[in-house]
């Protein structure tokens, strides 16, 4: 679906995981799928990695990713904000649920704003881009759109852009997953296995197809359907239904 909707893997998969798992687990599960997907992309395109961009953008991204993951672990331990009953069901929400829900809404909105989609930054802003992208990558896993905005003016051709972006994503994912593992008592349990297996298979197929074509094919009706789904999930999460 990421190949036809225009949304990135993390933006689309994490809300799906939220249907079954609490936010910290959903973010970690999505991170594992995202890492495997990025590793495949690197394996297919590593010859085209732009090492100077990788170092300049990736180094601050790693540090910021660690910080973002630590913030996630801290927020995840905070008590429930409020509880209420609705139609016989008990609902509860927390700061983390509100934060993740709002960020989903923000990143979905970015996909529909032409001025934002074409946004790019000067080359000397690249380290700052690494910090911002890495932090949000560590906090919620959403990093692709921000990373692209800062790398689009790097002067790389399409092949180098894809390869370098995948390598940076790998660095961020490895950093944050290591932090999650040290702070979460249960990172993987048996209920996560099947969703992760099918997610990995779908992501890998999309990566192989996307790497060969090197161009996403976005269908308007698919993007609208997926966007509506993401908004609904974000609102349900913020309301405490999920």
N, C-alpha and C positions, 0 to 999 in steps of 0.2 A: 504493500500500500504506500510505503514511503516513495517508491519509484514513480507512482502515478498521482500522488496527492500534493507533492511539493513540500510536505513536512518531513523533517529529519527523523531518524530512527528513534532517538531519545525522546523527542517531543511527542511522538505518536505511541511508542511502546509503553512508556512509563504510566500514562493514564490507564492503559489497558490493564497493566499489572495492579493498579490501585483498586480494580474491581474485586480482586481476591486477597490482596495483602495490605497491611498497614504501610503508610508512606515510607519509613526507613527501609523496610524489606523490599518494597516495590522499586525504590530508587536503586538499591544494591543489585537486585535481580536484573533490572534494565542495564545497569552498568556492566554486568558480566556479559550479557548478550552484545552490548555495544562494543565491548573490548574484543570479543571474538570476531565480530563483523569487521572492525577496524584492522585487526591482525590479518584477516584475509585480504583486505584492500592493500595493505602494506606489502603482503607477499606477492600480489599481482602487479604492483606498481613501484616497488622500492627503488628501481633504477632511476626513477624520475624525481626522487625526493630532493628538494632544494635545501641543502645542509645549513646554509647561512640563515635562511628564514626559520628553519626548524630550531636552530639555536636561539635566535633572537626572540622568537615568539614562544617557543616551547619552554625555555628555562623559567621565565616568570610565571608561566601557566602552571607548571608543576608545583611551585611554592604556593600559588593562590589556590590551586585545587586542594592541597592539603588543608589550608585554612578553611575553605568552604566545607570540606568533609567534617572537620572538627566542629564547625558551627552546626552542621546537621546533627551530629551526635549529641551536642549539647541541647539543642532545641527539642530533639526527640525524647529527652528525659523529663521535660517540663510537664507539669500536671495538666489535666483536661481543663479547658477554658470554661465550658458550660455544658450541661446536659439537659435534655428535654424529651418528652414523649410525644409521638405523633402516630396516630392510628394504631396504638397499642405497641409500638416499637420504641425502644429507647435510643435516642441519638446523642452523640457527643462529638464535640469538635475541639481542636487544640490549635496552638500557635503554628505548629508545623503544617497541619492540614490547611489552615488559612493561607500560609505562605506559599505552599506548593500549588494550591488552587489559584491564587492570584497570579503566580508566575506562569501557569499554564495559560490563563486568559491573556496575559501580556504577550507571550510568544505566539499564540494563535492570532492575536490582533496584528502583530507585526507582519504576518503573511498576507494580510489583506490591505496593507497601506503601501501604495506604490512608492511614495516618497521614502519610506523606511526600507523597502526591499531593494531600492537602488542606492541605499546609503553606503558610503565608503569613507575611509579615513586615510590621512597622509601616512607615508611610510614611517615617519619618525614617531608615530603613535603606536607602532607595532608592539613594543613591550607593554604598554598600557592595555592593548587589546589582549595580550596574553594573560594579564592579571585578571581582567574582567571575565574573559571566557573561562579561564581556569577556575575562578571562584564559583561562578554559577554552575560549572561542570561538577565541581565537588559538592555543591549544596543540593542541586536537584538533578544534575545530569544534562540540563539544557545548555548547550554550548555551541552547537553548529552554526546557528544564524549569526551569533556574535563573532565567531571566529572568521566566518566568510566576509563579514563587513570590514574587518581589519586586514584581511589578506588579499582582498580583491585588487588592490592597487600595488601589490608587491612586485609586479612585473613578470610573474611566473606564467608560463603557458598553461593550457588546460590540463595536460598530463601531470605537470609538476604541481599544480594546484591541488588536484585530487590526491596525489601521493603524499604531499607534505601535510595536507589537512588530516589525512588518515593517520600519519605518524604522530602528529600533535595530539589527536584524539586518543591514541594508544597511551601516550605518556600521561595524559590527564586521567584516563581510566585506571591505569595501573596504580597511580598514586592514590586516587580516592578509594579504590577497592581495598588497597592495603590498609588504609585508615579505617574504613568501615569494618574490616575483619577484626581489627584490634579493639574496636569499641562496641561491636554488636555481639551479644552472647550467642545468638543463633543467626548466622548469615544465610545458610542454606538449610532447608528442611525438606522432607519428602514431598510436600505439597507443591513445592516450587519446581520440581524436576520436569514434569511434563510441559507446563507452560514455557519453561526456558528452552526445552528441546525443540518445540515447534517454532518458537520465536527465532532461535538460532538458525534453523533450517530455512525459514522464510527470509531472514536477513541475508544469509549467505547466497541464496538464489538471487535476491535482488542486487547484491553486490557484484556478482559475476555478470549479470545482465547489464547493470549500470556501468561497470568498468569497461565492458566491450563497446557500449554505445557512447559512453562519456557524455551523456546528455539526458537529463530527466525529461520525461514526457508528462506534463501536468495536464490533467483533464479537469475542467472547471467544475463539473458536477461531482466528481470524486473529491476534489478539494473542499467543496461546500459541505458535502456529507460528512467528511472526516472532521472538518472544522466544527460543525454543529455537535458531533459526538464529543469532541474534546471540551467544548464549552459546557455541555451537560455534565460530564464527569467532573470538571472543575467546580461547578456549582454544587453538585451533590457532595463533593468532598468538603467544601467550605461549610455546607449546611450540616455536616456530621452524619449524613446518610451512609457514606462509605467510611 
